[in-house]
Amino acid sequence: MNITTRRATLDDAPQLADIARRTFFDTFTGTCTEVDMASFLEAYYNLDLVKAELSNEQDMYFLAESGGQLVGYLRFMEDYASLPMMKQWKALELKRIYVDKPFHGQGVAQVLIDLVFTYAAEHQYEVVWLGVWEHNKKAQRFYEKYGFVNSGHTHYFPIGNTPQTDFWFWKYL
Ligand SMILES: CC(C)(COP(=O)(O)OP(=O)(O)OC[C@H]1O[C@@H](n2cnc3c(N)ncnc32)[C@H](O)[C@@H]1OP(=O)(O)O)[C@@H](O)C(=O)NCCC(=O)NCCS
């Protein structure tokens, strides 16, 4: 599979919002109520918000494409809001890495995560960190394969009224 990546632009907002909603739904459906899922998607993945995020130069969205088709996306940013203790380092938060279901297991996420590490090295970051749902074992295995470890710190991440806990993983560079 030939996978290319590029930084997303404002013109990509509709297709980015679309894949973001679909992959979030595919990953978390059944872990919360349908109402909570619908309200979460509307609150965090609506087109206006995606456009605003794409307009922020610091907010790094990248698309993975194959054969002219969008197959996954990545979002990372230097943003300490969710975990202020990271301020002691020059740190990047890996906010999202999602691959569309039909393309799982074909190396798309590998290409995307390599992009984060290359960016981090080029900009002298000391650590990359991320939140992952405690029961998302597949993603945890993926991160561990690339050298992330469970920091032991957790984070409350509700989907609507459904309580969920995320682990903070990090990788020192
Ligand atoms: C976790 C996730 C991002 C991984 O994406 P992916 O593109 O399937 O990952 P990769 O293909 O790079 O690697 C997955 C496996 O496929 C294998 N693989 C990679 N390229 C391959 C190829 N050409 N042929 C066969 N297998 C391949 C990898 O070695 C890896 O094997 P492993 O099970 O031993 O780790 C993806 O499952 C996903 O989007 N999940 C839902 C969203 C999610 O949970 N995101 C994280 C939220 S915190």
The ligand as a Tripos MOL2 file, in Angstrom:
@<TRIPOS>MOLECULE
LIG
   48    50     1     0     0
SMALL
NO_CHARGES

@<TRIPOS>ATOM
      1 C1         -4.5350    1.9530   16.5900 C.3       1 LIG1
      2 C2         -4.5830    2.2590   15.1030 C.3       1 LIG1
      3 C3         -4.3290    3.7470   14.9150 C.3       1 LIG1
      4 C4         -3.4880    1.4500   14.3970 C.3       1 LIG1
      5 O1         -3.5760    1.7610   13.0070 O.3       1 LIG1
      6 P1         -3.1050    0.7800   11.8420 P.3       1 LIG1
      7 O2         -2.9030    1.5860   10.6260 O.co2     1 LIG1
      8 O3         -4.0010   -0.3960   11.7880 O.co2     1 LIG1
      9 O4         -1.6650    0.3520   12.4200 O.3       1 LIG1
     10 P2         -0.5110   -0.3240   11.5640 P.3       1 LIG1
     11 O5         -1.0660   -1.0030   10.3550 O.co2     1 LIG1
     12 O6          0.5910    0.6510   11.3540 O.co2     1 LIG1
     13 O7         -0.0270   -1.4140   12.5930 O.3       1 LIG1
     14 C5         -0.9680   -2.3670   13.0610 C.3       1 LIG1
     15 C6         -0.4570   -3.7690   12.8070 C.3       1 LIG1
     16 O8         -0.4450   -4.0690   11.4080 O.3       1 LIG1
     17 C7          0.8490   -4.5660   11.0480 C.3       1 LIG1
     18 N1          1.1530   -4.1700    9.6720 N.ar      1 LIG1
     19 C8          1.6360   -2.9770    9.2600 C.ar      1 LIG1
     20 N2          1.7800   -2.9780    7.9240 N.ar      1 LIG1
     21 C9          1.3580   -4.1850    7.4930 C.ar      1 LIG1
     22 C10         1.2450   -4.7690    6.2220 C.ar      1 LIG1
     23 N3          1.6080   -4.1310    5.0950 N.pl3     1 LIG1
     24 N4          0.7460   -6.0290    6.1440 N.ar      1 LIG1
     25 C11         0.3880   -6.6890    7.2550 C.ar      1 LIG1
     26 N5          0.4550   -6.1770    8.4990 N.ar      1 LIG1
     27 C12         0.9410   -4.9470    8.6080 C.ar      1 LIG1
     28 C13         1.7640   -3.8980   12.0120 C.3       1 LIG1
     29 O9          2.9880   -4.6130   12.1370 O.3       1 LIG1
     30 C14         0.9540   -3.9660   13.2770 C.3       1 LIG1
     31 O10         1.0650   -5.2470   13.8050 O.3       1 LIG1
     32 P3          0.9470   -5.5390   15.3760 P.3       1 LIG1
     33 O11        -0.4470   -6.0010   15.5690 O.co2     1 LIG1
     34 O12         1.9630   -6.5540   15.6100 O.co2     1 LIG1
     35 O13         1.2290   -4.2400   16.0900 O.co2     1 LIG1
     36 C15        -5.9000    1.8170   14.4490 C.3       1 LIG1
     37 O14        -6.2250    0.5310   14.8970 O.3       1 LIG1
     38 C16        -7.0580    2.7420   14.7350 C.2       1 LIG1
     39 O15        -7.2680    3.7210   14.0320 O.2       1 LIG1
     40 N6         -7.8240    2.4100   15.7720 N.am      1 LIG1
     41 C17        -8.9930    3.1650   16.1050 C.3       1 LIG1
     42 C18        -8.6400    4.5360   16.5990 C.3       1 LIG1
     43 C19        -7.8230    4.5150   17.8420 C.2       1 LIG1
     44 O16        -7.9840    3.6650   18.7090 O.2       1 LIG1
     45 N7         -6.9300    5.4910   17.9120 N.am      1 LIG1
     46 C20        -6.1370    5.7050   19.0690 C.3       1 LIG1
     47 C21        -6.9470    6.5110   20.0130 C.3       1 LIG1
     48 S1         -5.9820    6.8230   21.4540 S.3       1 LIG1
@<TRIPOS>BOND
     1     1     2 1
     2     2     3 1
     3     2     4 1
     4     2    36 1
     5     4     5 1
     6     5     6 1
     7     6     7 2
     8     6     8 1
     9     6     9 1
    10     9    10 1
    11    10    11 2
    12    10    12 1
    13    10    13 1
    14    13    14 1
    15    14    15 1
    16    15    16 1
    17    15    30 1
    18    16    17 1
    19    17    18 1
    20    17    28 1
    21    18    19 ar
    22    18    27 ar
    23    19    20 ar
    24    20    21 ar
    25    21    22 ar
    26    21    27 ar
    27    22    23 1
    28    22    24 ar
    29    24    25 ar
    30    25    26 ar
    31    26    27 ar
    32    28    29 1
    33    28    30 1
    34    30    31 1
    35    31    32 1
    36    32    33 2
    37    32    34 1
    38    32    35 1
    39    36    37 1
    40    36    38 1
    41    38    39 2
    42    38    40 1
    43    40    41 1
    44    41    42 1
    45    42    43 1
    46    43    44 2
    47    43    45 1
    48    45    46 1
    49    46    47 1
    50    47    48 1
@<TRIPOS>SUBSTRUCTURE
     1 LIG1         1 GROUP 0 **** ****
